[in-house]
Amino acid sequence: MLHNKKILAPIVHFAAHVTVGSLLFLVIAAPAVGLSLLVHTLEAVNLDSFTVLVLKFLERAILVADAMLFITYLVVTAIKSVKEMWP
């Protein structure tokens, strides 16, 4: 029974971390989605191309940085969970 708790606890912690991390990813990605919608709207009204270009860059930078940090977070959390299972 004790052995099962030792293996089950890190799995539950990992699942909780993945859930919270996913929610944070979505919260940070939301402005990128908003910028994307804004860019499409501004393109439709033929706004200055430089402004649109800068907003596209910001949208992609936010999304790429968020994704890289999310992947890093998942890898670090997975490594910690494995180390917790097998000390």
N, C-alpha and C positions, 0 to 999 in steps of 0.2 A: 504494500500500500504506500509506503514512504517513497519507494522508487518511482511509482506512478506520479506522485505529486511533484517529485523532482523534475520529471520530464514534462508534465502537463503545465506547470506554472510558467515556464519560459514560452511555451506555445501560446498560452492565453495572453501573456504580456505582449508578445509579438503581434498577435491579432489586434489587441487594443491599440498598439502603436501604429499599425498599418491603418486602422480606421481613423484615428485622430490625424495622422499624417495625410491621409487622403482628403479629409475635410479641410485641412489647412491648405493643401494644394489647390483645392477648388476655390477657396476664399481668395488666394493670391492670383489664381488664373482668371478670376472674374473680371478684373480691370483690363486684362489683355483681350478678353472677349468683347468687353465694352468698347475698347479702342478699335477693334476690328469692325464692329458695327458702325462706329463713328467714321472710320476711314471709308467704308463703302458708301455711306451717306454723303460724305464730302466729295468723293470721286463723282458721284451722281450729279452733284450741283457744280461740277467743274471748278473746284477750289484750286488755289495755287498748288502746283505739283510738288514744290519743295516742302510745304506744310504736310501734305499727304505722305510724302516720303519719310519725313521725320516721325510722324505718328505710326507709320508701318514699322519703322525700325524699333521704336519704343515698344510697340505691341509684341513684336517677335523677341526682343531682348527680355522682356518680362516673362514671357512664356518659356523661353529656353532656360533662363536662370532658375525659374520655378521648377521646371522638370529636372534639371541637373541636381538641384538641392533635394528634391523629393527622392530621386534615385539614390543619391548619397545617403540620405536618411534611412531608406529601406535597407541598404547594404550594411550600414553600421548597426542598425537594429537587429538584423539577421545574424551578424557576427556575434553580437552580444548575447543573443538568445542561444546560439550554438555553444558558446563558451559557458553559459549558465547551465546548460544541460550536461556538458562534459567538462568538468573543471580540471 
